[in-house]
């Protein structure tokens, strides 16, 4: 006669009883069928396995309604381009602030869109509770600026020394031409789950002393306050930061599918109170230390090549996550403007504007309506492509000569990238005026430009020549 014991329990039976497929599933099946073979009834087997049922799934978090989270606007439009830009920025921030974890948002005078609707814009700040959003610090984690007072040196000699030392473009330095990364810092990489794989370790070693491409630069100027020459570098965490962003987004996506499928993928988050959240927070701090060491390596090399007697050196990041109290503040192209945002904060931060304008040295005002932030630069009112369209018949070289007269401007590829010229950015005087009008920071010094090395997005000249020969 046929009994229940003649019908093995399947995975479908376990799922019907409330068990979720996973690593424990095969063991549950084996136990269930062993008990059935011993003559236990199906109901008895089900009761036996009830102790292994997962906890009830928490209800998923819906997106918040538009306007539920306050948005502080610290920018005004003064012409049609700025009106469109402000409308686009406001629209995307409205979508960002529907994210369930968001508690407040702010936009800076340099704000401009940085991706599809619902992506945090450049010049955007979002405060969240118990959540770290990799998409809100972006792939260029810890993009930052550092200044060194080089003393009374010849500014051209300083720019020549920097040109001989720095490394722009994709990839890292070749073996034999690399900077040493401290053993302690590499040990920190190897001890963190997000940072310990072989690709990450290689990038941390090969990319030390590199600055990348795009809008990254090395600037030489003179302080109005002291008359001394200063060097400013702008770049982020290069390959290590890009990989951490990738890994962080993968983990955040797993949480998003479970916690809030309605949340936009670019706004997925890692709960800060989970092991993954703690590991990711620690990884961010390690990447921050690597990025500071990267700036330091270039600055110290220039100091030694010049045999300079340097003065102060300090830095600040603008693509990062900062913790104040129980909230996490995500700044995308926004600079912390409170004095103790980090253990190495000096109270002074830097705001570059464009290659023909001074780098501002400011003291932040920790304005509540700005969530404690200030702008990171000048931003754009329209895209690089639109800027090139508006150039008409004017060549990049002609535009460079007109916009940077008297300055020593160098592009690493040997060809001018017009999308990085001053006219591609918001007018510097408007940004400076709005910094003052909205009470975001006080300017304490200006580093007037002598010249700079610009990364740009063009391929190196030798690559173009090679293609022509072919």
C-alpha positions as CSV (number, residue, x, y, z in Angstrom):
1,X,0.0,0.0,0.0
2,X,1.3,3.5,-0.9
3,X,2.1,5.9,2.0
4,X,3.4,9.5,2.3
5,X,6.9,7.9,2.7
6,X,6.8,6.8,-0.9
7,X,6.7,10.4,-2.1
8,X,10.0,12.2,-1.4
9,X,9.8,15.9,-0.2
10,X,11.0,18.3,-2.9
11,X,12.2,21.8,-2.9
12,X,8.7,22.9,-4.0
13,X,7.4,21.4,-0.7
14,X,9.9,23.4,1.3
15,X,9.1,26.6,-0.5
16,X,5.4,26.0,0.1
17,X,6.2,25.7,3.8
18,X,8.0,29.1,3.8
19,X,11.6,28.1,3.5
20,X,13.8,30.2,1.1
21,X,16.2,28.6,-1.3
22,X,19.8,29.2,-0.2
23,X,22.9,27.4,1.2
24,X,20.8,25.6,3.9
25,X,18.3,24.2,1.4
26,X,20.1,20.9,0.5
27,X,20.5,20.1,4.2
28,X,16.9,20.8,4.9
29,X,15.8,18.5,2.1
30,X,18.1,15.7,3.3
31,X,16.7,15.9,6.9
32,X,13.1,16.0,5.7
33,X,13.4,12.9,3.5
34,X,15.4,11.0,6.1
35,X,12.6,11.7,8.6
36,X,10.0,10.7,6.1
37,X,11.9,7.4,5.4
38,X,11.8,6.7,9.1
39,X,8.0,6.7,8.9
40,X,7.2,10.2,10.1
41,X,4.1,11.8,8.7
42,X,4.4,14.8,6.3
43,X,2.8,17.1,8.9
44,X,5.3,16.0,11.5
45,X,8.2,16.6,9.2
46,X,6.9,20.1,8.4
47,X,6.6,20.8,12.1
48,X,10.1,19.5,12.7
49,X,11.6,21.9,10.2
50,X,9.6,24.9,11.4
51,X,12.4,25.9,13.7
52,X,14.5,26.6,10.6
53,X,12.0,28.9,8.9
54,X,13.5,32.3,8.1
55,X,12.1,35.4,9.9
56,X,9.2,37.0,8.1
57,X,10.3,39.3,5.4
58,X,10.1,42.9,6.4
59,X,7.8,45.0,4.4
60,X,9.6,46.7,1.6
61,X,10.2,50.5,1.9
62,X,8.3,52.6,-0.6
63,X,9.8,55.8,-2.1
64,X,8.8,59.0,-0.2
65,X,6.3,61.4,-1.9
66,X,7.7,64.4,-3.7
67,X,8.3,67.3,-1.2
68,X,8.3,65.1,1.9
69,X,12.1,65.7,2.3
70,X,13.2,69.3,2.5
71,X,15.4,70.6,-0.4
72,X,17.5,73.7,0.4
73,X,18.3,75.6,-2.8
74,X,21.5,77.7,-2.6
75,X,21.7,78.8,-6.3
76,X,19.8,81.3,-8.4
77,X,19.4,81.5,-12.2
78,X,20.4,84.8,-13.9
79,X,20.0,83.9,-17.6
80,X,18.1,81.3,-19.7
81,X,21.0,78.7,-19.6
82,X,21.0,79.0,-15.8
83,X,17.2,78.7,-15.7
84,X,17.3,75.4,-17.6
85,X,20.2,74.1,-15.5
86,X,18.4,75.0,-12.3
87,X,15.2,73.3,-13.4
88,X,17.1,70.2,-14.4
89,X,19.0,70.1,-11.1
90,X,15.8,70.6,-9.0
91,X,14.0,67.9,-11.0
92,X,16.7,65.3,-10.4
93,X,17.1,66.2,-6.7
94,X,13.4,65.9,-6.2
95,X,13.6,62.3,-7.5
96,X,16.7,61.6,-5.4
97,X,15.0,62.8,-2.2
98,X,12.2,60.2,-2.7
99,X,14.7,57.6,-1.6
100,X,13.4,56.1,1.7
101,X,16.6,56.8,3.7
102,X,16.8,60.5,2.7
103,X,16.1,63.1,5.4
104,X,17.3,66.4,3.8
105,X,19.0,67.7,0.6
106,X,20.8,70.8,-0.6
107,X,22.2,72.1,-3.8
108,X,25.2,74.5,-4.2
109,X,25.8,77.4,-6.5
110,X,27.8,75.2,-8.9
111,X,25.1,72.5,-9.2
112,X,24.6,70.8,-12.6
113,X,23.1,67.4,-13.6
114,X,25.3,64.4,-13.6
115,X,23.3,61.6,-15.1
116,X,19.7,60.3,-15.7
117,X,16.8,61.8,-13.8
118,X,17.1,60.7,-10.1
119,X,20.9,60.8,-10.0
120,X,22.5,63.1,-7.5
121,X,23.8,66.2,-9.3
122,X,27.2,67.8,-9.1
123,X,26.8,70.3,-6.2
124,X,24.3,68.1,-4.5
125,X,24.2,67.0,-0.8
126,X,21.9,64.3,0.6
127,X,21.7,63.5,4.3
128,X,20.5,59.9,5.1
129,X,19.8,57.8,8.1
130,X,21.6,54.5,8.6
131,X,22.5,54.3,4.9
132,X,25.5,54.7,2.8
133,X,24.7,55.2,-0.9
134,X,27.7,54.5,-3.2
135,X,25.9,56.2,-6.1
136,X,25.8,59.4,-4.2
137,X,29.6,59.7,-3.8
138,X,30.0,58.5,-7.4
139,X,32.8,56.4,-9.0
140,X,35.4,59.2,-8.4
141,X,35.5,58.5,-4.7
142,X,37.3,61.2,-2.7
143,X,37.9,63.5,-5.6
144,X,39.8,66.2,-3.8
145,X,42.2,69.2,-4.0
146,X,45.5,69.7,-2.1
147,X,47.6,72.8,-1.8
148,X,51.3,73.2,-0.9
149,X,52.9,76.6,-0.2
150,X,56.1,76.2,-2.2
151,X,57.6,79.4,-1.0
152,X,59.5,82.0,-3.0
153,X,60.2,79.9,-6.0
154,X,60.1,80.7,-9.8
155,X,56.5,79.7,-10.8
156,X,57.7,78.5,-14.2
157,X,60.3,76.3,-12.6
158,X,57.5,74.9,-10.4
159,X,55.3,74.1,-13.4
160,X,58.2,72.6,-15.3
161,X,59.0,70.4,-12.3
162,X,55.4,69.3,-12.0
163,X,55.2,68.6,-15.7
164,X,58.2,66.3,-15.4
165,X,56.8,64.4,-12.4
166,X,53.0,64.1,-12.7
167,X,51.1,61.4,-14.7
168,X,47.9,62.1,-16.5
169,X,45.8,59.8,-18.6
170,X,44.3,56.3,-18.1
171,X,46.0,53.5,-16.4
172,X,48.9,53.6,-13.9
173,X,52.7,53.9,-13.9
174,X,54.9,51.3,-15.4
175,X,56.9,49.0,-13.2
176,X,60.1,50.7,-12.2
177,X,58.5,54.2,-12.4
178,X,56.1,53.7,-9.5
179,X,55.8,55.4,-6.2
180,X,56.0,53.3,-3.1
181,X,52.7,52.7,-1.1
182,X,53.3,52.3,2.6
183,X,53.2,48.7,3.9
184,X,50.8,49.8,6.6
185,X,48.4,51.2,4.0
186,X,48.6,48.0,1.9
187,X,48.0,45.9,5.0
188,X,44.8,47.9,5.5
189,X,43.7,47.1,1.9
190,X,44.3,43.4,2.5
191,X,42.3,43.3,5.7
192,X,39.2,44.8,4.2
193,X,36.7,42.6,2.3
194,X,36.0,45.3,-0.3
195,X,39.7,46.1,-0.9
196,X,41.7,42.8,-0.7
197,X,41.3,41.3,-4.2
198,X,44.2,41.2,-6.7
199,X,42.9,43.8,-9.0
200,X,42.5,46.3,-6.2
201,X,45.9,45.6,-4.8
202,X,47.5,46.1,-8.2
203,X,45.6,49.4,-8.8
204,X,46.6,50.7,-5.4
205,X,50.3,50.2,-6.3
206,X,50.3,51.2,-10.0
207,X,48.0,54.2,-9.7
208,X,49.9,56.0,-6.9
209,X,51.3,59.2,-8.2
210,X,48.7,59.5,-11.1
211,X,46.0,62.1,-11.7
212,X,43.7,60.6,-14.4
213,X,41.8,62.5,-17.1
214,X,38.8,64.7,-17.5
215,X,38.8,67.9,-15.4
216,X,41.7,66.9,-13.2
217,X,44.6,69.3,-13.1
218,X,47.8,70.5,-11.5
219,X,47.8,74.3,-10.9
220,X,50.6,76.7,-10.1
221,X,49.7,80.2,-8.8
222,X,50.6,82.9,-6.3
223,X,49.0,83.8,-3.0
224,X,47.6,87.3,-2.8
225,X,48.0,87.2,1.0
226,X,51.7,86.2,1.1
227,X,53.1,86.6,-2.4
228,X,54.4,83.0,-2.2
229,X,54.0,80.4,-5.0
230,X,51.5,77.5,-4.4
231,X,50.8,74.2,-6.1
232,X,47.2,72.8,-6.2
233,X,46.3,69.3,-7.4
234,X,42.9,68.0,-8.3
235,X,42.1,64.2,-8.6
236,X,40.4,61.4,-6.8
237,X,41.2,57.8,-5.9
238,X,41.8,56.6,-9.4
239,X,41.5,52.8,-10.0
240,X,41.1,51.8,-6.3
241,X,38.2,54.2,-5.9
242,X,36.6,53.0,-9.2
243,X,36.7,49.4,-8.1
244,X,35.4,50.1,-4.6
245,X,32.4,52.0,-6.2
246,X,31.7,49.0,-8.4
247,X,31.8,46.5,-5.5
248,X,29.8,48.9,-3.3
249,X,27.1,49.3,-5.9
250,X,26.8,45.5,-6.3
251,X,26.3,45.0,-2.6
252,X,23.9,48.0,-2.4
253,X,21.8,46.5,-5.3
254,X,21.4,43.2,-3.3
255,X,20.0,45.2,-0.4
256,X,17.8,47.3,-2.7
257,X,16.1,44.3,-4.2
258,X,15.3,43.1,-0.7
259,X,14.6,46.3,1.1
260,X,13.2,48.7,-1.5
261,X,12.7,47.5,-5.1
262,X,10.9,50.7,-5.9
263,X,14.1,52.7,-5.2
264,X,16.1,53.8,-8.3
265,X,19.1,51.6,-8.9
266,X,21.5,54.6,-8.7
267,X,20.2,55.3,-5.2
268,X,20.6,51.8,-3.8
269,X,22.2,51.8,-0.3
270,X,24.1,49.6,2.2
271,X,22.5,49.7,5.7
272,X,25.2,51.2,7.9
273,X,24.5,49.0,10.8
274,X,25.2,45.7,8.9
275,X,28.6,44.0,8.6
276,X,28.7,45.1,4.9
277,X,27.9,48.7,6.0
278,X,30.7,48.7,8.5
279,X,33.2,47.2,6.1
280,X,32.2,49.6,3.4
281,X,32.6,52.6,5.7
282,X,36.0,51.4,6.7
283,X,36.9,50.9,3.1
284,X,36.0,54.5,2.3
285,X,38.3,55.7,5.1
286,X,41.2,53.6,3.7
287,X,40.5,54.9,0.2
288,X,40.6,58.4,1.7
289,X,44.0,57.7,3.2
290,X,45.3,56.3,-0.2
291,X,44.0,59.4,-2.0
292,X,45.7,61.8,0.4
293,X,48.9,59.8,0.0
294,X,48.6,60.1,-3.8
295,X,48.4,63.9,-3.6
296,X,51.2,64.0,-1.1
297,X,53.5,61.9,-3.3
298,X,53.2,64.4,-6.2
299,X,53.5,67.5,-3.9
300,X,56.6,66.2,-2.1
301,X,58.3,65.2,-5.4
302,X,57.9,68.7,-6.7
303,X,59.2,70.2,-3.5
304,X,62.3,68.0,-3.6
305,X,62.9,68.6,-7.3
306,X,62.8,72.4,-6.6
307,X,64.7,72.1,-3.4
308,X,61.9,74.4,-2.0
309,X,61.3,75.4,1.6
310,X,57.5,74.7,1.8
311,X,55.0,76.2,4.1
312,X,51.5,74.9,4.8
313,X,49.9,71.9,3.0
314,X,46.3,70.9,3.4
315,X,43.5,69.3,1.4
316,X,39.8,68.6,1.2
317,X,37.6,66.1,-0.6
318,X,34.3,66.8,-2.4
319,X,33.0,63.4,-3.5
320,X,32.6,61.6,-0.2
321,X,30.4,60.5,2.7
322,X,30.7,62.3,6.0
323,X,29.1,61.3,9.3
324,X,27.7,63.8,11.7
325,X,25.8,62.5,14.7
326,X,23.5,59.7,13.4
327,X,23.3,61.0,9.8
328,X,25.4,60.3,6.8
329,X,26.1,63.3,4.5
330,X,26.7,62.4,0.9
331,X,28.5,65.2,-1.0
332,X,28.8,64.9,-4.8
333,X,30.9,67.8,-5.9
334,X,30.3,69.6,-2.6
335,X,32.9,70.6,0.0
336,X,32.4,70.1,3.7
337,X,32.3,73.6,5.3
338,X,32.6,72.8,9.0
339,X,35.9,72.9,10.9
340,X,36.2,69.4,12.2
341,X,34.7,67.3,9.4
342,X,37.8,65.1,9.6
343,X,40.7,64.5,12.0
344,X,43.0,66.3,9.5
345,X,40.7,69.2,8.8
346,X,42.4,72.6,9.2
347,X,39.3,74.8,9.0
348,X,40.4,76.0,5.5
349,X,39.2,74.4,2.2
350,X,39.9,75.1,-1.5
351,X,37.4,76.0,-4.3
352,X,39.0,76.0,-7.7
353,X,37.0,77.9,-10.4
354,X,38.7,77.5,-13.8
355,X,42.2,77.6,-15.2
356,X,42.1,81.4,-15.8
357,X,40.7,82.3,-12.3
358,X,42.1,82.0,-8.8
359,X,41.7,79.0,-6.5
360,X,39.8,80.3,-3.5
361,X,41.0,79.5,0.0
362,X,37.9,79.7,2.2
363,X,36.7,79.2,5.7
364,X,33.3,77.4,5.7
365,X,30.3,78.8,7.6
366,X,28.7,75.5,8.4
367,X,25.4,76.9,7.1
368,X,22.4,74.9,8.1
369,X,20.5,75.7,4.9
370,X,23.4,74.1,3.0
371,X,23.6,71.1,5.4
372,X,27.1,72.4,6.3
373,X,28.6,72.4,2.8
374,X,30.0,74.8,0.2
375,X,30.5,74.4,-3.6
376,X,33.5,72.5,-4.9
377,X,34.1,74.7,-8.0
378,X,32.3,76.5,-10.8
379,X,30.2,73.7,-12.4
380,X,28.6,73.9,-15.9
381,X,25.4,75.3,-17.3
382,X,25.5,73.1,-20.3
383,X,27.2,69.9,-21.5
384,X,30.7,69.6,-23.1
385,X,29.1,68.7,-26.4
386,X,26.9,71.9,-26.3
387,X,30.0,74.0,-25.5
388,X,31.8,72.6,-28.5
389,X,28.7,73.3,-30.7
390,X,28.6,76.9,-29.5
391,X,32.3,77.4,-30.5
392,X,31.2,77.5,-34.1
393,X,34.3,78.0,-36.3
394,X,36.6,79.0,-33.5
395,X,39.3,76.4,-33.0
396,X,40.3,75.1,-29.5
397,X,43.7,76.7,-29.9
398,X,42.2,80.1,-30.7
399,X,39.8,79.9,-27.8
400,X,42.6,78.9,-25.4
401,X,44.7,81.9,-26.5
402,X,41.7,84.3,-26.1
403,X,40.6,83.0,-22.7
404,X,44.0,82.4,-21.0
405,X,46.1,85.2,-22.3
406,X,49.4,85.5,-20.3
407,X,49.0,82.1,-18.6
408,X,51.1,79.0,-19.2
409,X,48.4,76.3,-19.9
410,X,49.5,72.8,-20.8
411,X,47.4,69.8,-21.9
412,X,49.0,66.4,-21.2
413,X,48.1,65.1,-24.7
414,X,49.5,68.1,-26.5
415,X,46.1,69.1,-27.9
416,X,43.6,71.5,-26.3
417,X,40.4,70.0,-24.9
418,X,37.9,72.8,-25.5
419,X,35.5,71.3,-23.0
420,X,37.9,72.2,-20.2
421,X,38.4,75.9,-21.2
422,X,37.0,78.7,-18.9
423,X,34.0,79.3,-21.2
424,X,32.8,75.8,-20.7
425,X,32.2,76.5,-17.0
426,X,29.9,78.8,-15.1
427,X,31.2,82.4,-14.8
428,X,33.5,82.4,-11.8
429,X,32.3,85.8,-10.6
430,X,28.7,84.5,-10.3
431,X,29.7,81.5,-8.3
432,X,31.8,83.7,-6.0
433,X,28.9,86.1,-5.5
434,X,26.5,83.4,-4.7
435,X,28.9,81.8,-2.2
436,X,28.8,85.2,-0.4
437,X,25.0,85.9,-0.9
438,X,24.0,82.5,0.5
439,X,26.5,82.7,3.4
440,X,28.3,79.4,2.5
441,X,32.0,80.4,3.2
442,X,34.3,83.4,3.6
443,X,37.2,83.8,1.2
444,X,40.5,84.3,3.1
445,X,42.9,84.1,0.2
446,X,43.1,83.8,-3.6
447,X,45.8,81.8,-5.4
448,X,46.1,83.7,-8.7
449,X,47.0,81.6,-11.7
450,X,50.4,81.4,-13.3
451,X,49.6,78.3,-15.3
452,X,48.4,74.7,-15.1
453,X,48.6,71.2,-16.6
454,X,45.1,70.0,-17.6
455,X,44.2,66.4,-18.1
456,X,41.4,66.7,-20.6
457,X,39.6,64.0,-22.5
458,X,41.5,63.9,-25.8
459,X,43.7,60.9,-26.7
460,X,47.4,61.6,-26.6
461,X,48.8,63.2,-29.8
462,X,51.0,60.1,-30.5
463,X,47.9,57.9,-30.7
464,X,46.3,60.2,-33.3
465,X,49.5,60.2,-35.3
466,X,49.7,56.4,-35.2
467,X,46.1,56.2,-36.5
468,X,46.9,58.6,-39.3
469,X,49.9,56.5,-40.4
470,X,47.8,53.4,-40.4
